[in-house]
Amino acid sequence: MDSKRLILFIALSFAIIFFWNKWLETRYPPPPKPAAASAKVTPAGADVPAAAAPGAASAPPDSNRLQSGERVRVRTDLLDVQIDTMGGDLRQVALLKHGMAGDPRKPFLLLTDQGNRTYVAQTGLLGAGLPNHRARFQAGGRDFQLAPGQDALSVRLTTAGPDGVQIAKIYTFRRGQYLVDVKYEIANGSTKPLTASAYYRLLRDGHTENPGFFGAHTFTGPAVYTEAGKFQKADFSALDKGEAEHVKAARNGWVAMIQHYFASAWIASPKGQPAVCGPRDCRYEMKRLSDGLYSVGMIVDLPSIAAGGKFETSVPLYVGPQETRLLDEVAPGFDLIKDYGIFTVFSKPLFWVLDQIHKVVGNWGWAIILLTLLIKAAFYPLASASYRSMARMRKLAPRMEQLKERYGDDKMKFQQAVMEMYKTEKVNPLGGCLPMLVQIPIFIALYWALIAAVELRQAPWMFWIHDLSVKDPYYVLPVLMAISMYVQTLLSPPPPDPMQAKMMKIMPVAFSVFFLFFPAGLVLYYVVNNVLSILQQWWITRQIDREGDAPSSARKKPA
C-alpha cells in the first residue's frame, strides 16, 4: 500500500510540473508579430506624454526608425557606452564585467540599436521649440575614458532652443557604478518665463529570451513602481492588446525595462535623495508603439524658469545586472525587478543565506554545497523520524510476504492485517514520503533563486563546471544524481508487488532525464542532498538493525 502511494505521489509530482509548465506558457507566451490590427499603437517616435505640461507643446510624431547623428563613446571600469548626438540618446551600453551568453569574452550588450535590435534610453524636453529626442546636439569630443584614479567622468552635449534658450544635457559616469546621472541645464535667455516638461523613456523591441527548462520563463517587459501603486509589470502581449496601457501620476517611483539577469530604469526617487518630481506628480506611462516597439517612461513637469534664469534637474539611469546588493542601494522597491516568480517568499531568503555563505567562501559552487548542509541540518530531526519509519518497514518486509501468502486474494483482510501490524510495531507507512514532501518547496524555491541570480551567471565551480547557471556540459552531475537516487531506492522498503519494484528501480533514471537540462548549480544541490540522505538513511538503518534481528512482536506467533 505504501509503495502504491509513493508511486502515486511521484506521478502526481510529474503532473504538477507538466501543468505548471503549460500554465507558464500561457502566462508568458512569446510576443506576437507586431501586425495585430486590433492593437492600439502609437508611432515609434511619438512623444512619451499623453498630455504635455501647461503651456508646453507636444513634439510632432516621428518616423518609425531611429535617426542617427555622430557617436560619442564613453568607457569606464564597468561600461562601454555610445551616445548619439541625435537627441543625445544612449544607444549602446556594453557591460564589461558580464559576457555574452555564447561568448563570455565579449561584453554583454544591454542597450543596442544594431541589427534587428532596438533597445535605447531617450530623453527630451516638451515645450514650444524645445529639443526632444530628434534634436541634434553638439559634443565636446568623440571619445572619453575614465582615467586611473579618476572617480567621475562627465560628457556634455549642448543645443540651442528658441529665443536664446540654451540647453545642455550632461551624462556623468562614476567608477564602480551602473547608475548614470543624466542632467539637464536650461538657461532661459529669452525675455519671458519658460514653461517646460522633461520626459525620460526606454524604447525596446519585443525580443524575449526564456532560458531554463520546465517553467523557467523569466519576465521580460516594462515595469512601473510607485509607493501608491506598488510594483506593476506588463507583458508585451498585454500591451499588444491594450490591456496594460496606462498613465499614472505619483511623486516618487521609477520605470524600468526588465529581462533575465539585467535591467534598465529611470529613477524618479533615488534612495537617500529627494524625488525629482518636486511639488507636482510625475506621470508614468507604458505602451505599445508601432513596428513591435514598446515604451515605458515618465514625465517631470519643471518649474517655470524666469527670463534670464537657469534651472538644473537630474534623473539617474540604471543600466546593469540584477545583483541583489546593487539593487538594494538604487531606490525603494527596486529589488522587485529580480524575478523569483511566485516563490519569492521562499526564494529570496534562500538566496540571502546563499549570498552570506558566498561572502565567506568566495565560490558559488561551494556556497551551494554548504547551503545544502544547512538545509539538511535544519530538517535532520524530521528526516531521521522518516528514515526510522522506513527502516522498520524494511524489517517488516518478510512478515508482509507471509501475510500476503496467508490471505491470498482477500485484499480486505490483507490490508487489515497490514494496518494492524503497522499499529503494533508503531510504524507510519507514509513516513518514508515525508523527506520528499519537505524537499519539494525547498527544491522549487532554490530552483527559482538560482534561475534569477545573475551572480551565478558564468560563475565557475571547479573542473568542468564553468557556469553554474546552465546545464552540466558533460551531464556528469545528472548521472551522479541518477546513481544516488537508485542507491536510495535500495535502502527503501521493497514493494511487495514485483511490477512496483521494477518501477521503483526505473523511476530514478526517468526522473534524472529532466535534470539533464537544469542549471548545474541546482543539480549540484540535489546530488549533495541525496548523498547526505543516503549516509543518514544508512546510519539509521544500521542502528535499527542493531536493536534486534526483528521487532519484538516478530518473536510472537502471528494470530
C-alpha positions in Angstrom: 0.0 0.0 0.0 2.8 2.4 0.9 4.6 1.7 -2.4 1.5 2.5 -4.4 1.1 5.8 -2.5 4.8 6.6 -3.3 4.4 5.9 -7.0 1.2 7.9 -7.0 3.0 10.7 -5.3 5.8 10.7 -7.9 3.3 10.6 -10.7 1.4 13.5 -9.2 4.7 15.5 -8.9 5.3 15.0 -12.6 1.8 16.0 -13.4 2.2 19.2 -11.3 5.4 20.0 -13.1 3.9 19.4 -16.5 0.8 21.5 -15.9 2.9 24.2 -14.2 4.9 24.4 -17.4 1.8 24.6 -19.5 0.4 27.4 -17.3 3.6 29.4 -17.6 3.5 29.0 -21.4 0.0 30.5 -21.3 1.0 33.2 -18.8 4.2 34.2 -20.6 3.6 33.5 -24.3 6.1 34.5 -26.9 5.4 38.0 -28.2 3.0 38.0 -31.2 4.1 39.5 -34.5 3.6 43.3 -34.4 0.8 43.4 -37.1 -2.3 43.0 -34.9 -4.9 45.1 -36.5 -6.8 45.4 -33.2 -3.8 46.6 -31.2 -3.7 50.2 -30.1 -0.5 51.6 -31.5 1.5 54.8 -31.4 4.2 55.8 -33.8 7.6 54.8 -32.5 9.0 58.3 -32.5 5.9 59.8 -30.9 6.4 61.7 -27.7 6.1 59.8 -24.4 3.4 62.0 -22.8 -0.2 61.7 -23.4 -0.5 65.4 -22.5 2.2 68.0 -22.0 2.6 70.4 -19.2 0.5 73.6 -19.1 1.9 75.9 -21.8 4.1 73.2 -23.3 3.6 71.8 -26.8 3.8 68.1 -27.8 6.6 67.3 -30.2 5.4 66.2 -33.7 5.3 62.4 -34.5 8.4 60.9 -35.8 9.1 58.2 -38.3 9.2 54.6 -37.1 13.0 54.4 -37.3 15.6 55.9 -35.0 17.6 58.7 -36.7 21.3 58.8 -36.2 23.9 61.5 -35.9 27.5 61.2 -34.7 28.5 58.8 -31.9 30.3 59.7 -28.7 32.0 56.8 -27.0 32.5 56.6 -23.2 34.4 53.9 -21.4 34.5 53.3 -17.6 35.6 50.4 -15.5 32.1 48.8 -15.9 30.5 50.3 -19.0 31.3 50.8 -22.7 28.7 53.4 -23.9 27.7 55.0 -27.1 25.8 58.3 -27.1 24.2 59.5 -30.3 24.2 63.3 -30.9 20.8 62.9 -32.5 18.7 63.5 -29.4 21.6 62.8 -27.1 20.2 59.2 -26.8 22.0 56.4 -25.0 22.1 54.0 -28.0 24.5 51.3 -26.8 25.6 50.0 -23.4 28.0 47.1 -23.0 28.6 45.6 -19.5 32.3 44.9 -19.3 32.1 42.6 -16.3 29.4 40.3 -17.9 30.0 38.3 -21.0 27.6 37.3 -23.8 25.8 34.0 -23.4 27.6 32.4 -26.3 31.0 34.0 -25.8 31.9 35.2 -22.3 34.9 37.0 -23.7 32.6 39.6 -25.4 30.9 42.2 -23.1 27.2 41.8 -22.7 25.2 44.3 -24.8 22.3 45.6 -22.8 21.2 48.6 -24.8 21.8 48.5 -28.6 20.4 49.8 -31.9 22.4 47.4 -34.1 21.0 44.8 -36.4 17.3 44.0 -35.8 17.5 45.0 -32.1 16.2 48.3 -30.7 16.7 49.0 -27.0 17.7 52.6 -26.2 17.3 55.2 -23.5 15.8 58.5 -24.6 15.2 61.9 -23.0 13.7 65.2 -24.3 12.1 68.4 -23.4 8.4 69.3 -24.1 7.6 72.9 -24.9 7.4 75.2 -27.8 10.6 74.8 -29.9 12.4 72.9 -27.1 14.7 70.0 -28.1 13.2 66.5 -28.0 14.8 63.2 -29.0 15.0 64.4 -32.6 17.1 67.5 -31.8 20.8 67.5 -32.8 23.3 68.1 -30.1 26.9 69.1 -30.2 29.6 67.3 -28.2 32.9 68.5 -27.0 34.6 65.3 -28.1 34.1 61.8 -29.6 36.0 59.6 -27.2 36.0 59.7 -23.4 37.6 57.3 -20.9 37.7 57.2 -17.2 41.3 57.5 -16.3 43.0 55.5 -13.5 42.4 57.2 -10.2 39.5 59.2 -11.7 36.2 58.7 -9.8 33.8 60.5 -12.2 33.6 61.4 -15.9 31.1 63.9 -17.4 30.1 64.2 -21.1 28.4 67.5 -22.0 26.1 67.8 -25.0 24.6 71.2 -26.0 22.0 72.6 -28.3 20.0 75.8 -28.8 16.3 76.3 -28.1 14.0 79.1 -29.2 14.6 82.8 -28.4 18.0 82.5 -26.9 17.3 79.4 -24.7 20.4 77.2 -24.2 20.1 73.6 -23.2 22.9 71.2 -22.1 22.5 67.5 -21.4 25.2 66.1 -19.2 25.9 62.4 -18.6 28.0 61.7 -15.5 29.6 58.2 -15.1 31.1 57.1 -11.8 33.7 54.4 -11.0 32.2 51.2 -9.8 28.6 52.2 -10.6 25.9 51.2 -13.0 24.0 54.4 -12.2 24.4 57.2 -14.8 23.4 60.7 -13.8 21.5 62.5 -16.6 21.3 66.2 -16.0 19.5 69.0 -18.0 20.9 72.5 -17.6 18.4 75.1 -19.1 19.4 78.7 -19.4 16.5 81.0 -20.3 18.0 83.7 -22.4 14.6 84.9 -23.6 12.6 87.9 -22.3 9.7 85.8 -20.9 9.3 82.9 -18.4 9.8 79.4 -19.8 7.4 76.6 -19.0 8.6 73.0 -19.9 8.5 69.4 -19.0 11.2 66.7 -19.3 10.5 63.2 -20.4 12.6 60.0 -19.9 11.8 56.8 -21.6 13.1 53.4 -22.5 12.3 52.2 -26.0 12.6 48.5 -26.7 11.6 45.8 -29.2 9.6 42.7 -28.2 12.5 40.3 -28.3 12.4 37.9 -25.3 14.5 35.0 -24.0 13.1 32.3 -21.7 16.1 30.3 -20.5 15.9 27.1 -18.5 13.6 24.2 -18.5 10.2 23.3 -17.1 8.9 26.7 -16.1 12.0 28.9 -16.1 10.1 31.6 -18.0 11.5 34.7 -16.6 9.7 38.0 -17.1 10.7 40.4 -19.9 9.0 43.7 -20.4 8.2 47.1 -18.8 7.5 47.8 -15.2 6.4 50.8 -13.1 6.8 51.3 -9.3 5.3 54.0 -7.1 4.6 54.0 -3.4 0.9 54.2 -4.0 0.6 51.7 -6.9 3.5 49.5 -5.8 5.2 47.2 -8.4 3.3 46.7 -11.6 4.6 45.0 -14.8 3.1 44.3 -18.1 3.7 41.5 -20.7 4.4 42.6 -24.2 1.3 40.6 -25.2 -0.8 42.6 -22.8 0.4 45.8 -24.3 -0.4 44.5 -27.7 -4.0 44.1 -26.7 -4.1 47.4 -25.0 -4.8 45.8 -21.6 -1.9 47.3 -19.7 -1.5 50.7 -21.4 -2.0 53.4 -18.8 -0.8 56.7 -17.4 -0.3 57.1 -13.7 0.8 60.0 -11.5 2.9 59.9 -8.4 5.6 61.9 -6.7 8.0 59.0 -6.4 9.0 55.8 -8.1 10.8 54.5 -11.2 10.2 53.0 -14.6 12.1 50.0 -16.0 12.6 47.5 -18.8 13.3 44.1 -17.3 14.8 41.0 -18.8 16.5 37.9 -17.5 19.5 38.9 -15.3 19.6 42.6 -16.4 17.5 45.8 -16.4 17.5 49.5 -17.3 15.5 52.0 -15.3 14.9 55.8 -14.9 14.8 56.6 -11.2 12.5 59.4 -10.0 13.2 58.9 -6.3 16.7 57.6 -5.8 17.5 56.1 -2.4 18.6 58.7 0.1 17.8 61.6 -2.2 14.8 63.8 -2.8 12.4 62.8 -5.6 12.9 64.7 -8.8 9.1 65.3 -9.3 9.1 68.2 -6.9 5.7 69.6 -5.9 3.9 68.1 -8.9 3.4 64.5 -9.7 5.5 62.7 -12.2 3.4 60.9 -14.9 4.3 57.2 -15.6 3.3 55.5 -18.9 3.9 52.2 -20.6 2.5 51.5 -24.1 3.0 49.7 -27.4 4.4 51.6 -30.3 4.5 50.6 -34.0 6.9 48.1 -35.6 6.9 45.9 -32.5 8.4 48.5 -30.2 7.4 49.2 -26.6 7.9 52.2 -24.4 8.0 52.8 -20.7 8.7 56.3 -19.4 7.9 59.2 -17.1 7.3 63.0 -17.5 8.6 65.5 -15.0 7.0 68.9 -15.0 9.7 71.6 -14.5 9.1 74.8 -12.5 8.7 78.0 -14.5 12.1 79.4 -15.4 12.2 83.2 -15.2 13.7 85.3 -18.0 17.4 85.3 -17.7 17.2 82.5 -15.1 18.7 79.0 -15.1 17.4 75.6 -13.9 19.0 72.2 -13.4 17.3 68.8 -13.0 18.9 65.3 -12.8 17.4 61.8 -13.1 19.6 58.7 -12.6 19.6 55.9 -15.2 20.4 52.4 -14.0 21.9 50.1 -16.7 23.2 46.9 -15.3 22.8 43.5 -13.7 20.2 42.5 -11.2 22.7 41.9 -8.4 20.8 42.0 -5.1 23.4 44.1 -3.3 23.3 46.7 -6.1 19.5 46.8 -6.4 19.0 47.5 -2.7 21.0 50.7 -3.0 19.3 52.2 -6.0 15.7 53.0 -5.0 12.9 51.8 -2.7 11.3 48.7 -4.2 13.9 48.3 -6.9 14.8 44.8 -5.7 11.4 43.7 -7.1 12.8 43.7 -10.6 14.6 40.4 -9.7 12.1 37.8 -10.8 11.7 34.9 -8.4 8.3 34.0 -9.8 5.6 33.2 -7.3 8.1 31.7 -4.9 9.6 34.9 -3.8 8.7 34.4 -0.1 10.9 31.2 -0.1 13.5 32.0 -2.8 14.5 35.4 -1.5 15.5 34.2 2.0 17.3 31.2 0.5 19.3 33.4 -1.8 20.2 35.7 1.1 21.6 32.8 3.0 23.5 31.6 -0.1 24.9 35.1 -0.6 26.1 35.3 3.0 27.9 32.0 2.6 29.4 33.1 -0.6 30.9 36.2 1.1 32.8 33.8 3.3 33.9 31.1 0.8 34.1 33.2 -2.4 32.8 30.4 -4.7 29.2 29.9 -5.6 29.6 26.1 -6.0 30.9 25.6 -2.5 28.3 28.0 -1.2 25.6 25.8 -2.7 27.1 22.8 -1.0 27.3 24.5 2.3 23.7 25.7 1.9 22.7 22.1 1.3 24.4 21.1 4.6 22.5 23.9 6.4 19.1 22.8 4.9 19.9 19.2 5.7 20.8 20.1 9.3 17.6 22.1 9.7 15.4 19.2 8.7 17.5 16.5 10.3 15.0 15.6 13.1 12.1 15.2 10.7 14.2 13.2 8.2 15.5 11.0 11.0 12.0 10.1 12.1 11.0 9.3 8.5 14.1 7.2 7.9 13.5 5.3 11.1 10.0 4.5 9.9 11.4 3.3 6.5 14.0 1.2 8.2 11.3 -0.5 10.4 9.1 -1.1 7.4 12.1 -2.7 5.6 12.5 -5.1 8.5 8.8 -5.9 8.3 9.1 -6.9 4.6 9.4 -10.7 5.3 6.2 -10.6 7.5 4.5 -8.7 4.8 5.2 -11.5 2.4 3.9 -14.0 5.0 0.6 -12.1 5.3 0.3 -11.9 1.6 0.6 -15.7 1.3 -1.8 -16.3 4.2 -4.6 -14.1 2.9 -4.1 -14.7 -0.8 -6.6 -12.8 -2.9 -8.6 -11.5 0.1 -7.3 -7.9 -0.2 -9.6 -6.6 2.5 -8.2 -8.9 5.2 -4.7 -8.4 3.9 -5.0 -4.7 4.3 -6.5 -5.0 7.8 -3.7 -7.3 8.9 -1.0 -5.0 7.4 -2.5 -2.0 9.2 -2.7 -3.9 12.5 0.9 -4.9 12.1 1.9 -1.2 11.5 -0.1 -0.2 14.6 1.5 -2.9 16.7 5.0 -2.0 15.6 4.3 1.8 15.7 5.3 2.3 12.1 3.9 5.1 9.9 3.5 3.7 6.3 3.6 7.2 4.9 6.7 8.3 6.9 9.0 7.5 4.1 7.4 10.0 1.8 7.9 12.9 4.3 11.5 13.8 3.2 10.4 14.2 -0.4 7.4 16.3 0.6 9.7 18.6 2.7 12.2 18.9 -0.2 9.7 19.9 -2.9 9.1 23.5 -1.7 12.8 23.9 -1.0 13.7 22.4 -4.4 11.3 24.8 -6.3 12.3 27.8 -4.3 16.0 27.2 -4.8 15.4 26.5 -8.5 13.9 30.0 -8.9 16.6 31.6 -6.7 19.3 30.1 -9.0 17.4 31.0 -12.2 17.1 34.6 -11.1 20.6 35.0 -9.7 22.8 36.9 -12.1 25.5 36.4 -9.5 25.7 32.7 -10.7 25.7 33.6 -14.4 29.1 32.4 -15.8 30.3 31.7 -12.3 32.6 28.6 -12.2 32.7 25.9 -9.5 35.5 23.5 -10.3 36.8 21.2 -13.0 34.4 21.1 -15.9 31.7 23.4 -14.4 32.4 26.8 -15.7 28.9 28.2 -15.4 26.6 27.2 -12.6 23.6 28.9 -14.3 23.5 26.5 -17.3 23.3 22.7 -17.6 26.3 20.5 -17.0 28.0 20.3 -20.4 29.1 16.7 -19.9 26.0 15.6 -17.9 28.2 14.3 -15.1 26.1 15.7 -12.3 22.8 14.4 -13.7 24.3 10.9 -13.9 25.6 11.1 -10.3 22.1 12.2 -9.3 20.6 9.2 -11.0 23.0 6.9 -9.2 22.3 8.5 -5.9 18.6 8.1 -6.4 19.0 4.5 -7.3 21.0 3.8 -4.1 18.2 5.5 -2.2 15.7 3.0 -3.6 17.9 0.1 -2.5 17.7 1.5 1.1 13.9 1.9 0.9 11.4 -0.8 1.8 10.9 -3.1 -1.2 7.4 -3.0 -2.7 5.5 -6.4 -2.3 4.5 -6.3 -5.9 7.2 -7.2 -8.5 5.9 -4.7 -11.0 6.1 -1.9 -8.5 9.6 -3.0 -7.5 10.7 -2.7 -11.2 9.0 0.7 -11.5 10.8 1.9 -8.4 14.2 1.0 -10.0 13.3 2.7 -13.3 12.0 5.9 -11.7 15.5 7.3 -10.7 16.6 7.1 -14.3 13.4 8.5 -15.7 13.4 11.3 -13.2 17.0 12.2 -13.8 16.3 12.8 -17.5 14.6 16.1 -16.5 17.7 17.2 -14.7 19.8 17.0 -17.8 18.7 20.5 -18.7 18.5 22.0 -15.2 21.2 24.5 -14.1 24.3 22.8 -12.9 24.0 24.7 -9.6 20.6 23.2 -8.9 21.7 19.6 -9.8 24.8 20.1 -7.6 22.4 20.9 -4.7 20.4 17.7 -5.4 23.4 15.4 -5.7 24.8 16.6 -2.4 21.4 16.4 -0.8 21.0 12.8 -2.0 24.4 11.8 -0.8 23.7 13.2 2.7 20.3 11.4 2.7 22.0 8.1 1.8 24.5 8.5 4.6 21.8 9.4 7.1 19.5 6.6 6.0 22.3 4.1 6.1 23.3 5.1 9.6 19.7 5.0 10.9 19.1 1.6 9.2 22.2 0.2 10.8 21.0 1.5 14.2 17.6 -0.2 13.8 19.3 -3.4 12.8 21.3 -3.3 16.0 18.2 -3.1 18.0 17.5 -6.7 17.3 17.1 -9.2 14.5 13.4 -8.5 14.4 10.8 -6.3 16.2 9.5 -7.6 19.5 6.2 -8.8 18.1 8.0 -10.7 15.4 9.0 -13.3 18.0 5.3 -13.9 18.8 3.3 -16.3 16.8 1.0 -14.5 14.4 -2.6 -14.7 15.3 
